[in-house]
Amino acid sequence: MTLIRLITLSLTQQFGKQELKRTPEPSPITTGIQAVKGYDQALRTKTSLLYIAIIEQIRRLYDRAAAKTAIELCCGPGFLSVFLAEFLGYTEVLGVDLSPTMISAAQANARAAGLTDKITFQEGDVTKLHSIPSHSFDTALFSEAAHHLHDLQMVASVIAEMDRITKPQGLVLISDIARLRTKTLADAYVAYTSNEFLKWGLNAHLEDFKNTIMAVWTPKELVTTIPRKSKRRWVAYTCRCLPFYQIIIGVPEERKEPIFRPIQPDSQNRLLKYLCDIWRRENGEAWTQNTLREWKWFKLLLLQFPKEVPIPKE
């Protein structure tokens, strides 16, 4: 996305009321081979910028020495689980997804990374976590998946369970794309990504992405799902100017500042280096340099100067 285009979309987003209504996805489960293939090839597309942002934010939020166990809900092809183990030092990671096709893809990715001794993937319903004991994990993730659930009550139930199964000193993180203000803005965002999907023959994934853009929650909607009786400190924020992405974090209640580490320089970001190698191999140097420029803007708007979303009081 060019800087001029970004500025134009940002200005359009700022003025006017929320006109675009939510349209739930046709199916909450991705099982088709071609659709799963699209998720499994995300690392070669700009979608991978979201992975960099999430892993970097976890690094800033949590003490690496204390981070041992994690659960990723709706893990999809398992990239975040793999990155937790490979780049943040987690030693026990559990990925859960309702789609058996996704679980197969995730297991293959763990094997390719040589991390099957640290990561387990299993088929399961994230709305039914009652069998997991309380305070089981140091970190609980629910990324790019809240929009799969039918209503906000279901989302709230999942986040409450995440709060329960995470240790008191642990981290809860929810992230997802955010619904933009108008259909025109949503279509422009889809157009921004569509060329990449079509280039790689990921037509089914493109259709799935179009459904996602219409099904995601607005930041004001998603913050209503934060547990009111939780003993954690919760913070919600989105990208400044163009709020197409949102993150909610729950940290220990006594922590004065939720984020206690600065953003690391790109030259020290091992995941970014890893992905740059993939980008150069799959897309070439020009595409890689353009994507790095977009990463700098995304990092600026979401991580360095985010827009905080007010959390409703009880």
C-alpha positions as CSV (number, residue, x, y, z in Angstrom):
1,M,0.0,0.0,0.0
2,T,1.6,3.3,-1.0
3,L,1.9,6.1,1.4
4,I,-0.5,8.3,-0.6
5,R,-3.1,5.5,-0.6
6,L,-2.6,4.9,3.2
7,I,-3.2,8.6,3.9
8,T,-6.3,8.7,1.7
9,L,-7.8,5.6,3.4
10,S,-6.9,7.0,6.8
11,L,-8.6,10.3,6.2
12,T,-11.7,8.5,4.9
13,Q,-11.8,6.3,8.0
14,Q,-11.6,9.2,10.5
15,F,-14.8,11.1,9.5
16,G,-18.3,9.7,9.7
17,K,-20.1,7.0,11.6
18,Q,-19.7,3.2,11.5
19,E,-21.8,2.3,8.5
20,L,-20.5,-1.2,7.7
21,K,-22.6,-3.8,9.5
22,R,-21.2,-7.2,10.5
23,T,-21.9,-10.2,8.3
24,P,-21.1,-13.5,10.0
25,E,-18.9,-16.0,8.0
26,P,-20.8,-18.7,6.0
27,S,-18.9,-21.3,8.1
28,P,-16.8,-20.8,11.2
29,I,-14.5,-23.7,10.3
30,T,-11.9,-23.7,7.5
31,T,-11.6,-27.3,6.3
32,G,-11.3,-27.1,2.5
33,I,-8.0,-28.1,1.2
34,Q,-7.6,-25.0,-1.0
35,A,-8.7,-22.6,1.8
36,V,-6.3,-24.2,4.2
37,K,-3.5,-24.0,1.6
38,G,-4.0,-20.2,1.6
39,Y,-3.4,-19.9,5.3
40,D,-0.5,-22.3,5.1
41,Q,1.2,-20.1,2.5
42,A,0.7,-16.9,4.5
43,L,4.4,-16.4,5.2
44,R,5.1,-15.5,1.6
45,T,2.4,-12.7,1.7
46,K,2.1,-9.4,3.6
47,T,-0.2,-11.3,6.0
48,S,3.1,-12.3,7.7
49,L,3.5,-8.8,9.0
50,L,0.8,-9.6,11.5
51,Y,2.9,-12.5,12.9
52,I,5.9,-10.2,13.3
53,A,3.7,-7.6,15.2
54,I,2.3,-10.2,17.6
55,I,5.6,-11.9,18.4
56,E,7.3,-8.6,18.9
57,Q,4.5,-7.5,21.2
58,I,4.7,-10.6,23.3
59,R,8.4,-10.1,23.6
60,R,7.8,-6.6,24.9
61,L,5.1,-7.8,27.3
62,Y,6.5,-10.8,29.0
63,D,9.7,-11.9,30.6
64,R,11.3,-14.4,28.3
65,A,13.0,-16.2,31.2
66,A,9.6,-16.9,32.8
67,A,7.8,-17.9,29.5
68,K,7.6,-21.7,29.4
69,T,4.1,-22.8,28.5
70,A,1.6,-21.4,26.0
71,I,-1.7,-22.2,24.4
72,E,-2.8,-20.9,21.0
73,L,-6.6,-21.1,20.4
74,C,-7.8,-21.4,16.8
75,C,-4.1,-22.0,15.8
76,G,-4.7,-22.6,12.1
77,P,-1.5,-23.7,10.4
78,G,0.4,-23.2,13.7
79,F,2.9,-20.5,12.7
80,L,2.5,-18.5,15.9
81,S,3.0,-21.6,18.0
82,V,6.1,-22.4,16.0
83,F,7.4,-18.8,16.4
84,L,6.8,-18.8,20.2
85,A,9.0,-21.8,20.5
86,E,11.6,-20.8,17.9
87,F,12.0,-17.1,18.6
88,L,10.7,-16.6,22.2
89,G,12.0,-19.7,23.9
90,Y,8.7,-21.3,24.9
91,T,9.3,-25.0,25.8
92,E,5.7,-26.3,25.8
93,V,3.2,-25.0,23.3
94,L,-0.3,-26.4,22.7
95,G,-2.2,-25.4,19.6
96,V,-5.9,-26.1,19.4
97,D,-8.1,-25.9,16.3
98,L,-11.5,-27.3,15.3
99,S,-10.4,-28.0,11.7
100,P,-8.6,-31.4,11.3
101,T,-7.1,-30.1,8.0
102,M,-5.6,-27.1,9.8
103,I,-4.2,-29.4,12.5
104,S,-2.5,-31.5,9.8
105,A,-1.0,-28.4,8.3
106,A,0.2,-27.2,11.7
107,Q,1.8,-30.6,12.6
108,A,3.6,-30.5,9.3
109,N,5.0,-27.0,10.0
110,A,6.2,-28.1,13.5
111,R,8.0,-31.0,11.9
112,A,9.6,-28.8,9.3
113,A,10.8,-26.5,12.1
114,G,12.2,-29.4,14.1
115,L,10.1,-28.5,17.1
116,T,7.8,-31.4,17.6
117,D,9.4,-32.0,21.1
118,K,8.1,-28.5,22.1
119,I,4.8,-28.1,20.3
120,T,1.6,-30.2,20.3
121,F,-1.4,-29.6,18.0
122,Q,-4.7,-31.1,18.7
123,E,-8.2,-30.9,17.3
124,G,-10.6,-29.2,19.7
125,D,-13.4,-26.7,20.3
126,V,-12.1,-23.5,21.8
127,T,-15.5,-22.8,23.3
128,K,-15.2,-25.9,25.4
129,L,-12.0,-25.5,27.5
130,H,-13.5,-26.6,30.8
131,S,-11.3,-29.7,31.0
132,I,-8.2,-27.6,31.1
133,P,-7.1,-26.9,34.8
134,S,-6.9,-23.3,36.0
135,H,-3.6,-21.5,35.8
136,S,-2.1,-24.0,33.3
137,F,-0.2,-21.7,31.0
138,D,2.1,-18.7,31.1
139,T,0.6,-17.3,27.9
140,A,-2.7,-17.7,26.1
141,L,-3.2,-16.5,22.5
142,F,-6.4,-16.1,20.4
143,S,-5.3,-14.5,17.2
144,E,-7.2,-13.7,14.0
145,A,-10.1,-15.9,15.2
146,A,-12.6,-14.0,17.3
147,H,-14.6,-13.2,14.2
148,H,-15.2,-16.9,13.6
149,L,-17.5,-17.0,16.6
150,H,-21.2,-16.3,16.1
151,D,-21.7,-13.5,18.6
152,L,-19.9,-11.4,21.2
153,Q,-21.2,-13.6,24.1
154,M,-19.3,-16.6,22.7
155,V,-16.2,-14.4,22.3
156,A,-16.5,-13.2,25.9
157,S,-16.9,-16.8,27.1
158,V,-13.6,-17.8,25.3
159,I,-11.7,-14.9,26.7
160,A,-13.0,-15.6,30.2
161,E,-11.7,-19.1,29.9
162,M,-8.4,-17.8,28.6
163,D,-8.2,-15.7,31.8
164,R,-8.9,-18.7,33.9
165,I,-6.4,-21.1,32.4
166,T,-3.6,-18.5,32.4
167,K,-1.4,-18.2,35.4
168,P,-1.9,-15.0,37.5
169,Q,1.5,-13.7,36.4
170,G,0.9,-14.7,32.8
171,L,-0.2,-13.0,29.6
172,V,-3.5,-13.1,27.7
173,L,-3.4,-11.7,24.2
174,I,-6.3,-11.4,21.7
175,S,-5.7,-9.9,18.3
176,D,-7.8,-9.7,15.1
177,I,-8.4,-7.6,12.0
178,A,-10.9,-4.8,12.7
179,R,-14.0,-4.0,10.7
180,L,-13.6,-0.7,8.9
181,R,-16.1,2.1,8.7
182,T,-17.5,1.6,5.2
183,K,-17.9,-1.0,2.5
184,T,-15.6,1.2,0.3
185,L,-12.8,1.1,2.8
186,A,-13.3,-2.7,3.3
187,D,-13.2,-3.2,-0.5
188,A,-10.0,-1.1,-0.7
189,Y,-8.3,-3.2,1.9
190,V,-9.3,-6.4,0.1
191,A,-8.0,-5.0,-3.1
192,Y,-4.7,-4.3,-1.4
193,T,-4.2,-8.0,-0.6
194,S,-5.9,-9.6,-3.5
195,N,-3.0,-9.4,-6.0
196,E,-0.8,-11.5,-3.8
197,F,-3.5,-14.2,-3.3
198,L,-4.2,-14.3,-7.0
199,K,-0.5,-14.4,-7.8
200,W,-0.1,-17.6,-5.9
201,G,-3.4,-19.1,-7.0
202,L,-5.0,-18.8,-3.6
203,N,-8.5,-18.0,-5.0
204,A,-10.3,-19.9,-2.2
205,H,-8.3,-18.0,0.4
206,L,-9.2,-14.7,-1.2
207,E,-12.9,-15.5,-0.9
208,D,-12.4,-16.6,2.7
209,F,-10.5,-13.3,3.4
210,K,-13.4,-11.3,1.9
211,N,-15.8,-13.0,4.3
212,T,-13.4,-12.3,7.2
213,I,-13.3,-8.6,6.4
214,M,-17.1,-8.5,6.8
215,A,-17.2,-10.7,9.8
216,V,-14.6,-9.1,12.1
217,W,-15.7,-7.0,15.1
218,T,-15.1,-3.3,15.5
219,P,-12.7,-2.3,18.4
220,K,-15.6,-0.9,20.3
221,E,-17.4,-4.2,20.0
222,L,-14.5,-6.4,20.9
223,V,-13.6,-4.6,24.1
224,T,-17.0,-5.4,25.5
225,T,-15.9,-9.1,25.8
226,I,-13.1,-8.4,28.3
227,P,-13.9,-10.2,31.6
228,R,-15.3,-7.8,34.1
229,K,-14.4,-9.9,37.2
230,S,-10.8,-10.6,36.0
231,K,-7.9,-9.8,38.3
232,R,-5.8,-8.8,35.4
233,R,-5.1,-5.3,34.0
234,W,-6.6,-5.1,30.5
235,V,-5.6,-2.7,27.7
236,A,-7.0,-2.5,24.2
237,Y,-5.6,-0.6,21.3
238,T,-5.7,-0.4,17.5
239,C,-3.7,1.2,14.7
240,R,-3.7,4.9,14.8
241,C,-5.2,6.6,11.7
242,L,-6.4,3.4,10.0
243,P,-7.7,1.0,12.6
244,F,-7.7,-2.2,10.5
245,Y,-6.1,-4.3,13.3
246,Q,-6.7,-4.6,17.1
247,I,-5.0,-6.1,20.1
248,I,-6.3,-6.7,23.6
249,I,-3.9,-7.7,26.4
250,G,-4.3,-8.9,29.9
251,V,-1.3,-8.6,32.2
252,P,-0.8,-9.0,36.0
253,E,-3.0,-6.5,37.8
254,E,-0.1,-5.0,39.8
255,R,1.9,-4.1,36.7
256,K,2.1,-0.3,36.5
257,E,2.9,-0.3,32.8
258,P,1.6,-3.1,30.6
259,I,4.4,-2.9,28.1
260,F,7.9,-2.7,29.7
261,R,10.3,-3.3,26.8
262,P,11.0,-1.0,23.9
263,I,10.6,-2.1,20.3
264,Q,13.7,-3.9,19.2
265,P,15.6,-2.6,16.1
266,D,14.7,-4.4,12.9
267,S,18.4,-5.5,12.7
268,Q,17.9,-7.5,15.9
269,N,14.5,-9.0,15.0
270,R,15.2,-12.7,14.2
271,L,11.7,-13.4,13.0
272,L,11.9,-10.5,10.6
273,K,15.2,-11.8,9.2
274,Y,13.7,-15.2,8.8
275,L,10.7,-13.9,6.9
276,C,12.9,-11.7,4.7
277,D,14.7,-14.8,3.5
278,I,11.4,-16.3,2.5
279,W,10.2,-13.1,0.9
280,R,13.4,-12.7,-1.2
281,R,13.2,-16.3,-2.3
282,E,9.5,-16.3,-3.2
283,N,8.9,-12.7,-4.3
284,G,12.2,-11.0,-5.1
285,E,14.2,-8.1,-3.7
286,A,11.9,-5.3,-4.9
287,W,8.8,-6.9,-3.2
288,T,10.8,-7.5,0.0
289,Q,12.0,-3.9,0.2
290,N,8.5,-2.6,-0.4
291,T,7.1,-4.9,2.4
292,L,9.8,-3.7,4.8
293,R,8.7,-0.1,4.2
294,E,5.1,-1.2,5.0
295,W,6.3,-3.0,8.1
296,K,7.9,0.3,9.3
297,W,4.5,2.1,8.9
298,F,2.6,-0.8,10.5
299,K,5.0,-0.9,13.4
300,L,4.7,2.9,13.9
301,L,0.9,2.9,13.9
302,L,0.3,-0.2,15.9
303,L,3.2,-0.7,18.3
304,Q,4.9,2.6,18.7
305,F,2.0,5.1,18.7
306,P,-1.2,3.0,18.9
307,K,-4.6,4.3,19.6
308,E,-6.0,3.1,22.9
309,V,-9.6,1.8,22.8
310,P,-11.6,2.8,25.9
311,I,-12.8,-0.2,27.9
312,P,-16.4,0.1,29.2
313,K,-16.8,0.3,33.0
314,E,-19.0,-2.1,34.8
